[in-house]
Amino acid sequence: MITLNKTLFVSACLFAGMSTSAMAIENITTVCSHGSNIRIVEVVYSGENNVPCEVQYTKEEGTKTLWSAANSAGYCESKAAAFVEKQKGWGWSCDTASVATKEAE
């Protein structure tokens, strides 16, 4: 099960990087694990700035958009950080990284 979850995570990161290759800003991805379970909290930017954005939550059942912002810079980042802190409070171990989304040449 842990191998499947890690494979799912790696595939999701690669797909996210490919599907957003026209953007210049980096998505922020946090991977949380608890036993063999994996959860991904990601701030996804759909433009060249930090808005518009979405906070997406991925687990085995699929991906849901928890929050989004069109005009409020910093909103998605603060919501994602607070949600990750909740996960840690529930016993999850979390690591955050940026996923580069360089503009295609």
C-alpha positions as CSV (number, residue, x, y, z in Angstrom):
1,M,0.0,0.0,0.0
2,I,2.8,2.4,0.8
3,T,4.4,1.8,-2.6
4,L,1.0,2.5,-4.3
5,N,0.6,5.8,-2.4
6,K,4.1,6.9,-3.2
7,T,3.6,6.0,-6.8
8,L,0.4,8.0,-6.8
9,F,2.2,11.0,-5.2
10,V,5.0,11.0,-7.7
11,S,2.6,10.6,-10.6
12,A,0.5,13.5,-9.3
13,C,3.6,15.7,-8.9
14,L,4.8,14.9,-12.4
15,F,1.3,15.5,-13.9
16,A,0.9,18.8,-12.0
17,G,4.3,19.9,-13.4
18,M,3.3,19.0,-16.9
19,S,-0.2,20.3,-16.9
20,T,0.9,23.7,-15.6
21,S,4.1,24.1,-17.7
22,A,3.0,27.4,-19.2
23,M,3.0,29.1,-15.8
24,A,5.9,31.0,-14.3
25,I,5.0,30.7,-10.6
26,E,5.7,27.6,-8.5
27,N,3.0,25.5,-6.9
28,I,3.4,24.7,-3.2
29,T,3.0,21.0,-2.4
30,T,2.9,19.5,1.1
31,V,2.9,15.7,1.5
32,C,1.6,14.4,4.7
33,S,1.9,10.7,5.8
34,H,0.4,8.7,8.6
35,G,1.3,5.0,8.6
36,S,0.7,3.9,5.0
37,N,-1.7,6.8,4.2
38,I,-0.6,9.8,2.1
39,R,-2.4,13.1,1.8
40,I,-1.3,16.0,-0.5
41,V,-2.2,19.6,0.2
42,E,-1.3,21.8,-2.8
43,V,-1.5,25.5,-3.5
44,V,-2.1,25.6,-7.3
45,Y,-1.6,28.8,-9.2
46,S,-3.4,29.3,-12.5
47,G,-1.6,32.4,-13.7
48,E,1.7,34.2,-13.5
49,N,1.0,35.7,-10.1
50,N,-0.1,34.2,-6.7
51,V,-3.8,34.9,-7.6
52,P,-5.9,33.3,-8.9
53,C,-5.1,30.2,-6.8
54,E,-6.7,27.1,-5.3
55,V,-5.9,24.9,-2.3
56,Q,-6.3,21.2,-3.5
57,Y,-6.5,18.3,-1.1
58,T,-5.7,14.8,-2.5
59,K,-6.2,11.5,-0.8
60,E,-6.9,8.0,-2.1
61,E,-10.5,8.9,-2.9
62,G,-9.5,11.8,-5.2
63,T,-8.8,15.5,-5.2
64,K,-11.0,18.3,-3.8
65,T,-10.6,22.0,-4.0
66,L,-10.9,23.3,-0.4
67,W,-10.4,27.0,-1.0
68,S,-9.8,29.4,-3.9
69,A,-9.0,33.1,-4.3
70,A,-9.2,35.4,-7.3
71,N,-8.1,38.7,-5.8
72,S,-6.7,38.1,-2.2
73,A,-2.9,37.5,-2.4
74,G,-1.8,35.2,0.4
75,Y,-5.2,33.7,1.1
76,C,-4.5,30.3,-0.4
77,E,-1.1,30.1,1.2
78,S,-2.5,30.9,4.7
79,K,-5.4,28.4,4.3
80,A,-3.1,25.7,3.2
81,A,-0.6,26.3,6.0
82,A,-3.4,26.2,8.6
83,F,-4.8,23.0,7.2
84,V,-1.3,21.4,7.2
85,E,-1.0,22.4,10.9
86,K,-4.3,20.7,11.6
87,Q,-3.0,17.5,9.9
88,K,0.1,17.7,12.1
89,G,-2.1,18.0,15.1
90,W,-3.9,14.8,14.1
91,G,-0.6,13.0,14.1
92,W,0.4,13.3,10.4
93,S,4.0,14.0,9.4
94,C,4.2,16.7,6.7
95,D,6.9,18.0,4.3
96,T,6.5,21.0,2.1
97,A,8.2,21.7,-1.3
98,S,7.7,23.9,-4.3
99,V,7.0,22.3,-7.6
100,A,8.6,24.3,-10.4
101,T,6.3,25.2,-13.2
102,K,8.7,26.9,-15.7
103,E,7.3,28.4,-18.9
104,A,7.7,26.2,-21.9
105,E,10.1,27.4,-24.5
